[in-house]
Amino acid sequence: MPETILRGGTALLDAEKILTRLGIAEGMIVADLGCGGGGHFVAPASRLVGRTGHVYAVDIQKAVLHTVESKLRLQHVTNVDLVWSDLEKLGAASIPSASCDLALVANVLFQNKDHAAILSEALRFIKQGTILAVLDWKKAASPLGPSLDLRIDPSVIKELGIKAGATFVDEFDPGAYHTCLVFRKN
């Protein structure tokens, strides 16, 4: 039962499979930026990084962080720090620069306006040569998700990631309605 607690209504994405594909392993430090109330990637990331790793769960809504905290407490997860921050403000999050091995921005960009700032903030967290993964809704009409006008074209995300200081390295479909763009910090 503990594995299903954080799934909520986001079972469209197999978090553990996605995180494994991104290379998350024991001892890594991971930042889930815009973790959401379901914390869909937080508990699986905490399991994958193990006792020697750490996860930062970041969100702008304090109520969301309280919900994630309660769910993690039920699962006895102790290697996660909850961070309240506005990802559109560079340097606002209390995560040390160049301290993470991977930053994940999942289902966040379509909800915000300053995509460049979010990607710059995400890149600030990660070490040189490590991974930024941007997972969001495909730019195609579908029965689920936000309206088409809110979805971001992957070519725009690629361009913004490169301008922010990363190299585009991979793109894959983690589910029927999503795409994941993978960058490496220069």
C-alpha positions in Angstrom: 0.0 0.0 0.0 2.7 2.7 0.7 3.7 2.8 -3.0 0.2 3.9 -4.0 -0.2 6.7 -1.4 1.4 9.3 -3.5 -0.1 8.2 -6.9 -3.3 10.1 -6.6 -4.8 10.9 -10.0 -1.5 11.0 -11.8 -1.2 7.3 -12.6 -0.8 8.3 -16.2 3.0 8.4 -15.6 5.0 5.6 -14.1 7.3 7.7 -11.9 9.7 5.0 -10.9 10.2 3.9 -14.6 10.7 7.5 -15.7 13.2 8.2 -12.9 15.1 5.0 -13.6 15.4 6.0 -17.2 16.8 9.3 -16.2 19.5 7.5 -14.3 18.5 8.2 -10.7 20.4 5.9 -8.4 21.6 5.3 -4.8 23.3 8.3 -3.2 22.1 11.0 -5.7 20.6 14.3 -4.8 17.5 15.1 -6.7 15.2 18.2 -6.9 11.6 17.8 -7.9 10.6 21.3 -8.9 6.8 21.9 -8.7 6.2 18.6 -6.9 2.4 19.2 -6.6 0.1 17.9 -3.9 0.3 14.4 -5.1 4.1 14.4 -4.9 4.0 11.8 -7.7 7.8 11.7 -8.2 8.9 12.4 -4.6 8.5 9.0 -2.9 9.8 7.0 -5.8 12.8 9.3 -6.1 13.4 9.0 -2.3 13.4 5.2 -2.7 15.8 5.2 -5.7 18.3 7.6 -4.0 18.2 5.4 -0.9 19.5 6.3 2.6 22.6 7.9 1.3 20.7 10.2 -1.2 18.4 13.1 -0.8 15.4 14.7 -2.5 14.2 18.3 -2.5 10.4 18.6 -3.1 9.8 22.2 -4.2 6.5 24.0 -4.7 5.1 27.5 -4.5 2.0 26.5 -2.5 2.5 25.8 1.2 -0.7 23.8 1.4 0.8 21.5 -1.3 3.9 21.0 0.7 1.9 20.2 3.8 0.0 17.5 1.9 3.2 16.0 0.6 4.7 16.1 4.1 1.8 14.2 5.5 2.0 11.5 2.8 5.7 11.1 3.3 5.3 10.8 7.1 2.8 8.0 6.5 5.4 6.2 4.4 8.2 6.9 7.0 10.2 8.7 4.3 13.0 10.7 5.9 15.4 11.7 3.1 13.2 14.5 1.6 13.3 18.3 2.4 10.3 20.3 1.5 11.1 23.7 0.0 8.7 26.6 -0.5 9.8 28.7 -3.4 8.7 30.6 -6.6 10.6 28.9 -9.4 10.2 32.0 -11.5 12.6 33.9 -9.2 16.2 33.0 -9.7 18.0 32.2 -6.5 14.7 32.1 -4.4 14.8 28.4 -3.5 16.9 27.5 -0.5 18.8 24.8 -2.3 22.5 25.3 -2.7 23.7 26.0 -6.2 25.4 23.1 -8.0 24.3 20.6 -5.3 22.0 18.3 -7.2 22.6 15.4 -9.5 19.3 15.8 -11.3 16.5 18.4 -11.4 13.0 17.3 -12.6 10.5 19.9 -13.8 7.3 17.8 -14.3 4.0 19.3 -15.4 5.0 22.8 -14.4 5.8 24.9 -17.5 2.2 24.9 -18.8 1.1 26.5 -15.5 3.6 29.3 -15.6 4.6 32.3 -17.8 8.4 32.7 -17.3 9.7 29.4 -18.6 13.2 30.7 -19.1 13.4 31.7 -15.4 12.2 28.2 -14.3 14.8 26.4 -16.4 17.5 28.8 -15.2 16.6 28.1 -11.6 16.5 24.4 -12.2 20.0 24.5 -13.8 21.3 26.5 -10.9 20.6 23.6 -8.6 22.4 20.9 -10.6 26.1 20.2 -10.9 27.9 20.7 -14.2 27.5 17.7 -16.4 24.3 16.5 -14.7 20.7 16.2 -15.9 17.7 18.5 -16.1 14.6 16.7 -17.2 11.6 18.7 -18.3 8.4 16.6 -18.5 5.2 18.2 -19.7 2.1 17.7 -21.7 2.5 17.0 -25.5 1.6 19.9 -27.7 -1.4 18.0 -29.1 -5.1 17.9 -28.3 -6.0 15.1 -25.9 -8.9 14.1 -23.7 -6.8 14.9 -20.6 -4.7 17.7 -19.4 -4.6 21.5 -20.0 -6.0 23.2 -23.0 -3.9 23.2 -26.1 -3.0 26.9 -25.9 -1.3 26.3 -22.5 0.9 23.5 -23.7 4.5 24.3 -24.7 6.0 23.1 -27.9 9.0 20.9 -27.3 11.1 23.0 -29.7 10.5 26.1 -27.5 11.6 24.1 -24.4 14.7 22.9 -26.2 15.6 26.4 -27.3 15.1 27.8 -23.8 17.1 25.0 -22.2 20.0 25.7 -24.5 19.9 29.4 -23.9 19.9 28.8 -20.2 23.2 26.9 -20.4 22.4 23.2 -21.2 22.9 20.8 -24.0 19.8 18.9 -25.3 20.6 15.2 -25.1 17.4 13.2 -25.3 13.6 13.2 -25.8 11.2 10.4 -24.9 7.5 9.8 -24.3 7.0 8.8 -20.7 3.3 8.3 -21.4 0.6 8.7 -24.0 0.0 12.4 -23.2 3.5 13.6 -22.1 7.0 14.2 -23.5 10.2 14.4 -21.6 13.2 16.5 -22.7 16.5 15.8 -21.2 19.3 18.3 -20.9 22.9 18.2 -19.6 24.2 21.2 -17.8 27.2 22.8 -19.6 
